[in-house]
């Protein structure tokens, strides 16, 4: 009976995600046009934060409960999903032009913050990776001072985006705009549906996965991470179908920056996170995925169907590796 109820809850969560993302994208893109703010900036800020609320809730609660493996693996897994699946599937739908600012500013910031985290969770631990290594063995700790650095850097980044958008507004459009009050309602209502849908999917999927005897790290990296990243996936794909490719790219990259710098920062401030060997390898894989995606985007300042398909296959490979491991 409980399994049936969770399957129904899972299906309802998907419906909430799809409808919420559709409303959220419409409201956000209209706000961008009203204030002549580029869709990319809206994607990097409002949309990225809105779709990352499930990750914030899950990782914060996990940190409070002392489930550090879920808190860390949720962020790592969500970022892997955003890079390889969200951008990959979006590119399969429609070629994604990538603005120079994303290539020169946002991707490097994401990679730098991820390497920063990797340094702390790998500090003092050298012999990882040889055959037979216990993946649950503890490694380094992401301490509170490091989390404060991440949070401060994130605040500076957001302030810079806002100031830059005010100095470089987009060209005004002549088409009729939705009233601002209605846009605000659409954003709030869409975000609420996204968050409720994300939580419904995560809770039901976690119940189903737990019944199968999966570890906390694997649950966090796969079921929880995919569940909390479904808002990013649906939002970016809906944005692509509406031609809002800048918003789609900004949503995925911005969510990754939000996840590493703010969500991991807040979680670590609540409770310092001690990683294990599995999470150490996953972080290293995330850095590699970031470099791959960055290279694809920088080649022709766009991500096409071929690159998108390769990214999706790479994600499938990382999940297979995690399960076999």
Residue frames as qw, qx, qy, qz and C-alpha x, y, z in Angstrom:
[[0.000, 0.884, 0.468, 0.000, 0.00, 0.00, 0.00],
 [0.301, -0.809, 0.103, 0.494, 2.78, 2.45, 0.93],
 [0.427, -0.136, 0.596, 0.666, 4.61, 1.63, -2.30],
 [0.228, 0.618, 0.660, 0.362, 1.48, 2.40, -4.33],
 [0.131, -0.936, -0.266, 0.190, 0.95, 5.71, -2.52],
 [0.383, -0.629, 0.315, 0.599, 4.55, 6.73, -3.19],
 [0.391, 0.180, 0.673, 0.601, 4.21, 5.89, -6.89],
 [0.077, 0.829, 0.526, 0.175, 1.10, 8.12, -7.05],
 [0.297, -0.877, -0.020, 0.377, 2.99, 10.85, -5.18],
 [0.483, -0.267, 0.497, 0.670, 5.88, 10.52, -7.66],
 [0.286, 0.487, 0.649, 0.510, 3.52, 10.98, -10.62],
 [0.097, -0.925, -0.366, 0.021, 1.82, 13.98, -8.98],
 [0.442, -0.679, 0.163, 0.564, 5.23, 15.53, -8.32],
 [0.428, 0.051, 0.570, 0.699, 6.13, 15.33, -12.01],
 [0.109, 0.747, 0.569, 0.327, 2.87, 17.08, -12.95],
 [0.291, -0.908, -0.155, 0.260, 3.56, 19.88, -10.46],
 [0.508, -0.422, 0.347, 0.666, 7.10, 20.27, -11.80],
 [0.361, 0.316, 0.609, 0.632, 6.03, 20.55, -15.43],
 [0.025, -0.846, -0.469, -0.254, 3.20, 23.02, -14.82],
 [0.425, -0.828, -0.068, 0.359, 5.18, 25.03, -12.28],
 [0.517, -0.242, 0.389, 0.723, 8.16, 25.35, -14.62],
 [0.263, 0.539, 0.574, 0.557, 5.94, 26.52, -17.47],
 [0.184, -0.925, -0.321, -0.086, 4.36, 29.27, -15.34],
 [0.554, -0.675, 0.088, 0.480, 7.70, 30.23, -13.78],
 [0.511, 0.024, 0.444, 0.736, 9.47, 30.63, -17.13],
 [0.124, 0.721, 0.492, 0.471, 6.65, 32.80, -18.52],
 [0.343, -0.915, -0.202, 0.068, 6.67, 35.06, -15.47],
 [0.606, -0.521, 0.209, 0.564, 10.46, 35.35, -15.31],
 [0.472, 0.205, 0.474, 0.715, 10.97, 36.07, -19.00],
 [0.019, 0.825, 0.421, 0.376, 8.29, 38.78, -18.90],
 [0.463, -0.839, -0.046, 0.283, 9.96, 40.40, -15.90],
 [0.601, -0.209, 0.353, 0.686, 13.21, 40.40, -17.89],
 [0.293, 0.496, 0.492, 0.653, 11.54, 42.13, -20.84],
 [0.202, -0.906, -0.362, -0.088, 9.72, 44.64, -18.61],
 [0.425, -0.849, 0.135, 0.285, 12.92, 45.84, -16.95],
 [0.570, 0.762, -0.307, 0.010, 15.08, 45.27, -20.06],
 [0.465, -0.585, 0.664, -0.029, 17.19, 42.73, -18.14],
 [0.431, 0.373, -0.761, -0.310, 18.81, 40.00, -20.27],
 [0.906, -0.177, -0.183, -0.336, 17.19, 36.58, -19.92],
 [0.702, 0.235, -0.569, 0.358, 20.61, 35.16, -19.08],
 [0.020, 0.347, -0.526, 0.776, 20.82, 37.26, -15.92],
 [0.716, -0.238, 0.094, -0.649, 17.29, 36.26, -14.89],
 [0.919, 0.053, -0.383, -0.074, 18.30, 32.63, -15.45],
 [0.530, 0.293, -0.582, 0.542, 21.47, 33.04, -13.39],
 [0.088, -0.223, 0.497, -0.834, 19.61, 34.63, -10.47],
 [0.621, -0.063, 0.239, -0.744, 15.84, 34.33, -10.00],
 [0.882, 0.145, -0.299, -0.334, 15.29, 31.12, -11.98],
 [0.553, 0.315, -0.716, 0.287, 18.46, 29.43, -10.71],
 [0.128, -0.223, 0.660, -0.706, 17.59, 30.20, -7.09],
 [0.715, -0.017, 0.112, -0.690, 13.95, 29.21, -7.50],
 [0.888, 0.174, -0.376, -0.198, 14.76, 25.84, -9.03],
 [0.479, 0.319, -0.705, 0.415, 17.51, 25.21, -6.45],
 [0.491, -0.468, 0.299, -0.672, 15.25, 25.58, -3.42],
 [0.960, -0.148, -0.144, -0.187, 14.70, 21.78, -3.26],
 [0.734, 0.265, -0.433, 0.450, 18.48, 21.22, -3.03],
 [0.015, -0.511, 0.396, -0.763, 18.71, 23.89, -0.32],
 [0.737, -0.381, 0.110, -0.548, 15.94, 22.28, 1.69],
 [0.972, -0.010, -0.233, 0.008, 17.30, 18.74, 1.36],
 [0.624, 0.341, -0.424, 0.561, 20.95, 19.58, 2.07],
 [0.169, -0.532, 0.343, -0.755, 20.11, 21.89, 5.00],
 [0.841, -0.332, 0.059, -0.424, 17.83, 19.32, 6.63],
 [0.926, 0.122, -0.301, 0.193, 20.45, 16.62, 6.02],
 [0.355, 0.474, -0.446, 0.672, 23.11, 18.82, 7.68],
 [0.474, -0.495, 0.268, -0.677, 20.88, 19.47, 10.70],
 [0.949, -0.181, 0.031, -0.257, 20.25, 15.73, 11.04],
 [0.450, -0.615, 0.630, 0.151, 23.97, 14.97, 10.67],
 [0.837, 0.300, 0.444, 0.113, 23.52, 13.15, 7.35],
 [0.104, -0.736, 0.355, 0.568, 26.61, 14.72, 5.80],
 [0.377, -0.033, 0.808, 0.451, 26.83, 12.13, 3.04],
 [0.291, 0.688, 0.656, 0.106, 23.41, 13.14, 1.70],
 [0.019, -0.913, -0.083, 0.398, 24.15, 16.87, 2.08],
 [0.188, -0.598, 0.548, 0.555, 27.37, 16.64, 0.03],
 [0.321, 0.077, 0.861, 0.387, 26.37, 13.97, -2.49],
 [0.297, 0.754, 0.565, -0.157, 23.09, 15.82, -3.19],
 [0.076, 0.874, -0.146, -0.457, 25.02, 18.92, -4.29],
 [0.221, -0.412, 0.753, 0.464, 27.57, 16.92, -6.31],
 [0.349, 0.296, 0.873, 0.171, 24.91, 14.76, -7.95],
 [0.275, 0.829, 0.398, -0.282, 22.65, 17.75, -8.71],
 [0.024, 0.790, -0.337, -0.511, 25.52, 19.62, -10.37],
 [0.276, -0.156, 0.863, 0.394, 26.45, 16.59, -12.46],
 [0.335, 0.552, 0.763, -0.005, 22.82, 16.28, -13.53],
 [0.172, 0.878, 0.146, -0.423, 22.59, 20.01, -14.35],
 [0.082, -0.636, 0.552, 0.533, 25.75, 19.99, -16.45],
 [0.122, -0.162, 0.904, 0.376, 25.32, 16.77, -18.37],
 [0.158, 0.449, 0.878, 0.045, 21.57, 16.08, -18.44],
 [0.140, 0.800, 0.372, -0.450, 19.90, 19.49, -18.18],
 [0.096, 0.703, -0.358, -0.607, 22.22, 21.21, -20.68],
 [0.184, -0.152, 0.894, 0.380, 22.61, 18.02, -22.72],
 [0.246, 0.506, 0.826, 0.008, 18.90, 17.33, -23.18],
 [0.164, 0.825, 0.192, -0.506, 18.19, 21.04, -23.73],
 [0.012, -0.567, 0.561, 0.602, 20.81, 21.08, -26.51],
 [0.242, 0.143, 0.923, 0.263, 19.18, 18.02, -28.09],
 [0.246, 0.734, 0.589, -0.232, 15.92, 19.99, -28.27],
 [0.335, 0.927, 0.093, 0.140, 17.52, 23.16, -29.65],
 [0.654, 0.283, -0.214, 0.668, 21.10, 24.32, -30.19],
 [0.435, -0.827, -0.261, 0.241, 22.11, 26.36, -27.14],
 [0.384, 0.709, -0.161, 0.569, 24.02, 29.57, -27.87],
 [0.669, -0.537, -0.299, 0.419, 26.33, 30.32, -24.93],
 [0.091, 0.980, -0.013, 0.176, 27.16, 33.94, -24.26],
 [0.538, 0.514, -0.435, 0.507, 30.76, 35.03, -23.84],
 [0.311, -0.607, 0.395, -0.615, 30.09, 36.10, -20.24],
 [0.932, -0.243, 0.107, -0.247, 29.05, 32.56, -19.33],
 [0.896, 0.275, -0.202, 0.286, 32.22, 31.11, -20.88],
 [0.406, 0.526, -0.346, 0.663, 34.56, 33.72, -19.42],
 [0.246, -0.478, 0.382, -0.752, 32.88, 34.39, -16.05],
 [0.784, -0.271, 0.152, -0.537, 30.30, 31.83, -14.89],
 [0.951, 0.111, -0.286, 0.030, 31.92, 28.54, -15.91],
 [0.473, 0.417, -0.536, 0.562, 35.32, 29.52, -14.42],
 [0.351, -0.457, 0.395, -0.715, 33.61, 30.60, -11.18],
 [0.922, -0.156, -0.012, -0.354, 31.77, 27.29, -10.92],
 [0.866, 0.232, -0.373, 0.238, 34.94, 25.29, -11.60],
 [0.214, 0.511, -0.501, 0.665, 37.02, 27.38, -9.18],
 [0.564, -0.414, 0.319, -0.639, 34.49, 26.95, -6.36],
 [0.977, -0.032, -0.117, -0.177, 34.29, 23.19, -7.02],
 [0.689, 0.360, -0.457, 0.434, 38.10, 22.86, -6.95],
 [0.143, -0.544, 0.427, -0.708, 38.07, 24.89, -3.72],
 [0.826, -0.288, 0.171, -0.453, 35.68, 22.37, -2.15],
 [0.938, 0.192, -0.277, 0.077, 37.70, 19.45, -3.53],
 [0.342, 0.556, -0.533, 0.538, 40.86, 20.81, -1.89],
 [0.403, -0.453, 0.480, -0.634, 39.28, 20.69, 1.56],
 [0.916, -0.103, 0.173, -0.346, 37.60, 17.30, 1.29],
 [0.898, 0.317, -0.245, 0.182, 40.82, 15.82, -0.17],
 [0.008, 0.812, -0.453, 0.369, 43.22, 17.56, 2.25],
 [0.364, -0.514, 0.727, -0.274, 45.59, 15.13, 3.93],
 [0.825, 0.096, 0.530, -0.173, 44.25, 12.16, 2.00],
 [0.120, 0.618, -0.607, -0.485, 46.51, 10.77, -0.71],
 [0.152, -0.177, 0.948, 0.218, 46.01, 7.05, -1.39],
 [0.638, 0.374, 0.425, -0.522, 42.50, 7.21, -2.86],
 [0.605, 0.572, -0.273, -0.482, 41.68, 5.27, -5.96],
 [0.122, 0.377, -0.907, -0.141, 43.60, 1.99, -5.81],
 [0.617, -0.121, -0.677, -0.384, 41.80, -1.31, -6.33],
 [0.575, -0.336, -0.721, 0.191, 39.76, -2.49, -3.39],
 [0.074, 0.173, -0.327, 0.926, 39.62, 0.91, -1.69],
 [0.082, -0.554, -0.776, 0.289, 36.80, 1.22, 0.84],
 [0.084, 0.533, 0.351, 0.765, 34.59, 3.93, -0.65],
 [0.454, -0.799, -0.346, -0.191, 33.09, 4.71, 2.77],
 [0.662, -0.230, -0.231, 0.675, 36.51, 5.57, 4.27],
 [0.075, -0.951, -0.213, 0.213, 36.61, 9.16, 5.56],
 [0.605, 0.407, 0.053, 0.682, 38.78, 11.80, 3.88],
 [0.221, 0.092, -0.212, 0.947, 38.98, 15.58, 4.55],
 [0.056, -0.675, -0.656, 0.333, 36.48, 18.00, 6.10],
 [0.128, 0.600, 0.277, 0.739, 34.85, 21.10, 4.63],
 [0.345, -0.344, -0.548, 0.680, 35.22, 23.41, 7.64],
 [0.029, 0.848, 0.474, -0.236, 33.12, 26.46, 8.61],
 [0.147, -0.676, 0.203, 0.693, 35.70, 29.11, 7.57],
 [0.189, -0.029, 0.756, 0.626, 35.68, 27.60, 4.06],
 [0.093, 0.621, 0.770, 0.115, 31.87, 27.73, 3.96],
 [0.067, -0.833, -0.226, 0.501, 31.90, 31.40, 4.97],
 [0.175, -0.412, 0.501, 0.741, 34.31, 32.13, 2.09],
 [0.145, 0.282, 0.845, 0.430, 31.90, 30.40, -0.31],
 [0.012, 0.775, 0.615, -0.145, 28.89, 32.37, 0.95],
 [0.123, -0.754, 0.039, 0.644, 30.69, 35.74, 0.78],
 [0.181, -0.207, 0.666, 0.693, 31.93, 34.98, -2.74],
 [0.124, 0.492, 0.828, 0.240, 28.37, 34.08, -3.78],
 [0.022, -0.843, -0.390, 0.370, 26.96, 37.36, -2.44],
 [0.153, -0.593, 0.331, 0.718, 29.65, 39.33, -4.30],
 [0.198, 0.073, 0.818, 0.535, 28.81, 37.41, -7.50],
 [0.089, 0.685, 0.722, 0.036, 25.08, 38.19, -7.26],
 [0.080, -0.832, -0.132, 0.532, 25.70, 41.88, -6.53],
 [0.201, -0.379, 0.553, 0.714, 28.03, 42.04, -9.54],
 [0.189, 0.340, 0.838, 0.383, 25.38, 40.45, -11.80],
 [0.029, 0.820, 0.543, -0.181, 22.74, 42.96, -10.70],
 [0.137, -0.768, 0.113, 0.616, 25.02, 45.97, -11.14],
 [0.236, -0.186, 0.704, 0.644, 26.20, 44.71, -14.53],
 [0.176, 0.533, 0.799, 0.216, 22.61, 44.18, -15.68],
 [0.005, -0.875, -0.329, 0.356, 21.71, 47.75, -14.70],
 [0.157, -0.647, 0.361, 0.653, 24.66, 49.12, -16.68],
 [0.071, 0.203, -0.778, -0.590, 23.93, 46.95, -19.73],
 [0.593, 0.282, 0.527, -0.539, 20.14, 46.65, -20.10],
 [0.413, 0.213, 0.797, 0.386, 18.70, 44.66, -22.97],
 [0.086, -0.079, -0.375, -0.920, 16.96, 46.38, -25.85],
 [0.459, 0.217, 0.483, -0.713, 13.30, 47.25, -25.16],
 [0.144, 0.203, 0.901, 0.354, 10.72, 45.16, -26.97],
 [0.298, -0.049, -0.184, -0.935, 7.58, 46.49, -28.63],
 [0.462, -0.281, -0.792, -0.282, 5.28, 43.53, -27.95],
 [0.548, -0.619, -0.045, -0.561, 2.61, 43.77, -25.24],
 [0.228, 0.296, -0.807, 0.457, 3.82, 42.84, -21.78],
 [0.559, -0.506, -0.656, -0.026, 2.05, 40.96, -19.00],
 [0.291, -0.854, 0.070, -0.425, 1.36, 43.33, -16.06],
 [0.237, 0.504, -0.706, 0.438, 4.10, 43.25, -13.45],
 [0.549, -0.285, 0.523, -0.586, 1.78, 42.21, -10.63],
 [0.942, 0.154, 0.010, -0.297, 0.65, 39.23, -12.68],
 [0.625, 0.510, -0.555, 0.201, 4.28, 38.31, -13.44],
 [0.128, -0.469, 0.683, -0.544, 5.02, 38.35, -9.70],
 [0.790, -0.090, 0.355, -0.492, 2.08, 36.05, -9.01],
 [0.891, 0.365, -0.246, -0.116, 3.19, 33.72, -11.81],
 [0.376, 0.545, -0.665, 0.346, 6.74, 33.54, -10.41],
 [0.364, -0.346, 0.645, -0.576, 5.54, 32.88, -6.84],
 [0.866, 0.071, 0.229, -0.439, 2.91, 30.36, -7.88],
 [0.803, 0.459, -0.379, -0.024, 5.23, 28.62, -10.34],
 [0.182, 0.526, -0.723, 0.409, 8.03, 28.43, -7.76],
 [0.589, -0.237, 0.536, -0.556, 5.60, 26.99, -5.20],
 [0.935, 0.220, 0.012, -0.279, 4.52, 24.26, -7.63],
 [0.606, 0.553, -0.546, 0.169, 8.16, 23.52, -8.49],
 [0.089, -0.469, 0.722, -0.500, 9.17, 23.21, -4.84],
 [0.749, -0.082, 0.424, -0.503, 6.14, 21.09, -3.92],
 [0.897, 0.370, -0.165, -0.176, 6.66, 18.90, -6.97],
 [0.419, 0.580, -0.646, 0.265, 10.37, 18.52, -6.26],
 [0.318, -0.372, 0.701, -0.518, 9.75, 17.54, -2.65],
 [0.869, 0.083, 0.225, -0.433, 7.03, 15.07, -3.64],
 [0.807, 0.467, -0.362, -0.016, 9.37, 13.43, -6.16],
 [0.199, 0.556, -0.705, 0.392, 12.31, 13.33, -3.73],
 [0.507, -0.289, 0.602, -0.544, 10.36, 11.94, -0.79],
 [0.916, 0.164, 0.151, -0.334, 8.58, 9.26, -2.79],
 [0.729, 0.533, -0.423, 0.079, 11.70, 8.28, -4.76],
 [0.006, 0.556, -0.711, 0.431, 13.77, 8.16, -1.58],
 [0.728, -0.163, 0.477, -0.464, 11.22, 5.83, 0.02],
 [0.925, 0.340, -0.047, -0.161, 11.28, 3.53, -3.01],
 [0.518, 0.620, -0.538, 0.241, 15.10, 3.58, -3.19],
 [0.281, -0.513, 0.661, -0.470, 15.51, 2.95, 0.55],
 [0.887, -0.025, 0.291, -0.357, 13.31, -0.10, 0.25],
 [0.868, 0.445, -0.210, 0.059, 15.91, -1.42, -2.21],
 [0.826, -0.458, 0.033, 0.326, 18.75, -1.07, 0.33],
 [0.547, 0.648, -0.055, 0.527, 20.83, 1.69, -1.30],
 [0.545, -0.263, -0.314, 0.732, 23.53, 3.60, 0.68],
 [0.045, -0.853, -0.266, 0.446, 23.13, 7.24, 1.73],
 [0.187, -0.512, 0.422, 0.724, 25.86, 8.36, -0.67],
 [0.155, 0.149, 0.820, 0.530, 24.30, 6.55, -3.63],
 [0.045, 0.739, 0.668, -0.077, 20.80, 7.79, -2.74],
 [0.108, -0.803, -0.066, 0.582, 22.11, 11.35, -2.47],
 [0.190, -0.375, 0.574, 0.703, 24.07, 11.15, -5.73],
 [0.009, 0.169, 0.840, 0.516, 21.29, 9.58, -7.76],
 [0.130, -0.626, -0.762, -0.104, 17.71, 9.57, -6.46],
 [0.215, -0.784, -0.327, 0.482, 17.83, 12.69, -4.28],
 [0.228, -0.410, 0.315, 0.825, 20.09, 14.62, -6.68],
 [0.044, 0.235, 0.733, 0.636, 17.99, 13.80, -9.74],
 [0.142, -0.700, -0.699, 0.034, 14.79, 14.53, -7.83],
 [0.207, -0.771, -0.187, 0.573, 15.93, 17.93, -6.62],
 [0.175, -0.346, 0.454, 0.802, 17.31, 18.76, -10.08],
 [0.280, 0.488, 0.791, 0.241, 14.10, 17.95, -11.93],
 [0.102, 0.888, 0.287, -0.345, 12.97, 21.61, -11.60],
 [0.131, -0.648, 0.440, 0.608, 16.14, 22.71, -13.42],
 [0.292, 0.037, 0.854, 0.429, 15.60, 20.05, -16.10],
 [0.223, 0.674, 0.704, 0.039, 11.95, 20.89, -16.72],
 [0.000, 0.882, 0.114, -0.458, 12.50, 24.66, -16.52],
 [0.176, -0.526, 0.549, 0.626, 15.42, 24.62, -18.97],
 [0.261, 0.185, 0.863, 0.391, 13.64, 22.33, -21.43],
 [0.167, 0.798, 0.567, -0.120, 10.48, 24.44, -21.31],
 [0.080, -0.812, 0.127, 0.564, 12.61, 27.57, -21.76],
 [0.251, -0.247, 0.724, 0.593, 14.26, 25.98, -24.82],
 [0.247, 0.475, 0.817, 0.213, 10.90, 25.07, -26.33],
 [0.068, 0.911, 0.353, -0.203, 9.88, 28.73, -25.93],
 [0.555, 0.680, 0.002, 0.479, 13.12, 29.98, -27.50],
 [0.325, -0.903, 0.205, -0.193, 14.48, 31.33, -24.18],
 [0.883, 0.178, -0.319, 0.295, 17.88, 29.64, -24.64],
 [0.194, 0.563, -0.424, 0.683, 19.73, 32.25, -22.57],
 [0.618, -0.470, 0.257, -0.575, 17.44, 31.57, -19.65],
 [0.986, -0.041, -0.141, -0.083, 17.94, 27.80, -20.08],
 [0.688, 0.341, -0.397, 0.502, 21.75, 28.06, -19.99],
 [0.067, -0.557, 0.367, -0.742, 21.71, 30.59, -17.18],
 [0.801, -0.395, 0.041, -0.449, 19.39, 28.39, -15.14],
 [0.966, -0.002, -0.219, 0.139, 21.66, 25.34, -15.35],
 [0.559, 0.358, -0.351, 0.661, 24.98, 27.12, -14.79],
 [0.228, -0.570, 0.222, -0.758, 23.53, 29.49, -12.19],
 [0.868, -0.387, -0.078, -0.301, 22.01, 26.59, -10.27],
 [0.871, 0.072, -0.314, 0.371, 25.43, 24.92, -10.11],
 [0.244, 0.448, -0.327, 0.795, 27.03, 28.07, -8.74],
 [0.556, -0.507, 0.067, -0.656, 24.14, 28.42, -6.28],
 [0.943, -0.218, -0.240, -0.079, 24.51, 24.78, -5.20],
 [0.754, 0.129, -0.353, 0.539, 28.26, 24.85, -4.57],
 [0.232, 0.362, -0.267, 0.862, 28.67, 28.30, -3.10],
 [0.422, -0.385, 0.154, -0.806, 25.45, 28.91, -1.17],
 [0.885, -0.241, -0.200, -0.344, 23.80, 25.55, -0.49],
 [0.828, 0.034, -0.426, 0.364, 27.03, 23.76, 0.39],
 [0.189, 0.408, -0.356, 0.819, 28.17, 26.87, 2.26],
 [0.564, -0.430, 0.099, -0.697, 24.98, 27.00, 4.36],
 [0.937, -0.159, -0.287, -0.117, 25.01, 23.24, 4.98],
 [0.698, 0.172, -0.435, 0.543, 28.64, 23.33, 6.08],
 [0.075, -0.471, 0.298, -0.827, 28.00, 26.32, 8.34],
 [0.783, -0.380, -0.039, -0.491, 25.28, 24.31, 10.07],
 [0.865, -0.355, 0.354, 0.032, 27.53, 21.27, 10.42],
 [0.031, 0.673, -0.659, -0.334, 31.08, 20.82, 9.00],
 [0.923, 0.269, -0.014, -0.274, 30.99, 18.12, 6.33],
 [0.374, -0.492, 0.765, 0.180, 33.41, 15.21, 6.42],
 [0.709, 0.427, -0.329, -0.455, 33.57, 13.46, 3.04],
 [0.824, -0.174, 0.536, 0.058, 34.28, 9.85, 2.13],
 [0.350, -0.266, 0.679, 0.587, 36.27, 8.37, -0.73],
 [0.344, 0.528, 0.741, 0.233, 33.15, 7.95, -2.89],
 [0.084, 0.943, 0.265, -0.182, 32.29, 11.65, -2.59],
 [0.311, -0.662, 0.396, 0.555, 35.93, 12.52, -3.28],
 [0.368, 0.053, 0.767, 0.523, 35.81, 10.65, -6.57],
 [0.225, 0.741, 0.628, 0.077, 32.40, 12.13, -7.41],
 [0.071, -0.909, -0.015, 0.411, 33.77, 15.65, -6.91],
 [0.320, -0.419, 0.609, 0.593, 36.69, 14.84, -9.20],
 [0.322, 0.378, 0.794, 0.352, 34.24, 13.53, -11.81],
 [0.098, 0.886, 0.411, -0.190, 32.20, 16.73, -11.43],
 [0.170, -0.745, 0.291, 0.576, 35.30, 18.83, -12.17],
 [0.313, -0.086, 0.780, 0.535, 35.92, 16.71, -15.27],
 [0.239, 0.639, 0.720, 0.126, 32.29, 17.11, -16.38],
 [0.016, -0.901, -0.151, 0.407, 32.59, 20.87, -15.87],
 [0.225, -0.533, 0.527, 0.623, 35.69, 21.02, -18.04],
 [0.314, 0.226, 0.838, 0.384, 33.99, 18.91, -20.73],
 [0.161, 0.806, 0.567, -0.053, 30.90, 21.14, -20.80],
 [0.125, -0.836, 0.097, 0.525, 33.01, 24.30, -20.75],
 [0.292, -0.281, 0.682, 0.609, 35.03, 23.00, -23.72],
 [0.271, 0.480, 0.792, 0.264, 31.85, 22.14, -25.67],
 [0.054, 0.900, 0.375, -0.217, 30.41, 25.60, -24.99],
 [0.204, -0.769, 0.251, 0.551, 33.64, 27.46, -25.83],
 [0.539, 0.033, 0.673, 0.506, 34.30, 25.66, -29.12],
 [0.120, 0.403, 0.543, 0.727, 31.64, 27.47, -31.15],
 [0.170, -0.037, 0.331, -0.927, 30.00, 29.45, -28.34],
 [0.744, -0.042, -0.086, -0.661, 27.12, 27.00, -28.47],
 [0.360, -0.161, 0.910, -0.130, 26.19, 23.44, -27.52],
 [0.540, 0.194, -0.484, -0.661, 24.69, 21.44, -30.37],
 [0.913, -0.099, -0.042, -0.394, 22.80, 18.15, -30.59],
 [0.801, 0.264, -0.496, 0.208, 25.97, 16.06, -30.97],
 [0.170, 0.390, -0.596, 0.681, 27.64, 17.59, -27.92],
 [0.597, -0.293, 0.239, -0.707, 24.37, 17.33, -25.99],
 [0.943, 0.004, -0.252, -0.216, 24.05, 13.63, -26.81],
 [0.616, 0.307, -0.581, 0.434, 27.66, 13.01, -25.69],
 [0.144, -0.396, 0.480, -0.769, 26.97, 14.82, -22.40],
 [0.810, -0.201, 0.050, -0.549, 23.88, 12.69, -21.74],
 [0.906, 0.134, -0.397, 0.057, 25.85, 9.50, -22.41],
 [0.336, 0.403, -0.582, 0.622, 28.60, 10.71, -20.05],
 [0.473, -0.370, 0.349, -0.719, 26.01, 11.18, -17.31],
 [0.943, -0.060, -0.141, -0.295, 24.67, 7.67, -17.82],
 [0.732, 0.305, -0.514, 0.327, 28.26, 6.40, -17.58],
 [0.014, 0.441, -0.548, 0.711, 28.88, 8.21, -14.27],
 [0.720, -0.268, 0.206, -0.606, 25.71, 6.73, -12.75],
 [0.946, 0.103, -0.303, -0.054, 26.63, 3.22, -13.91],
 [0.484, 0.406, -0.568, 0.527, 30.10, 3.72, -12.38],
 [0.303, -0.421, 0.435, -0.736, 28.54, 4.88, -9.09],
 [0.885, -0.148, 0.031, -0.439, 26.24, 1.86, -8.91],
 [0.880, 0.219, -0.392, 0.156, 28.98, -0.65, -9.78],
 [0.230, 0.522, -0.535, 0.624, 31.34, 1.05, -7.33]]
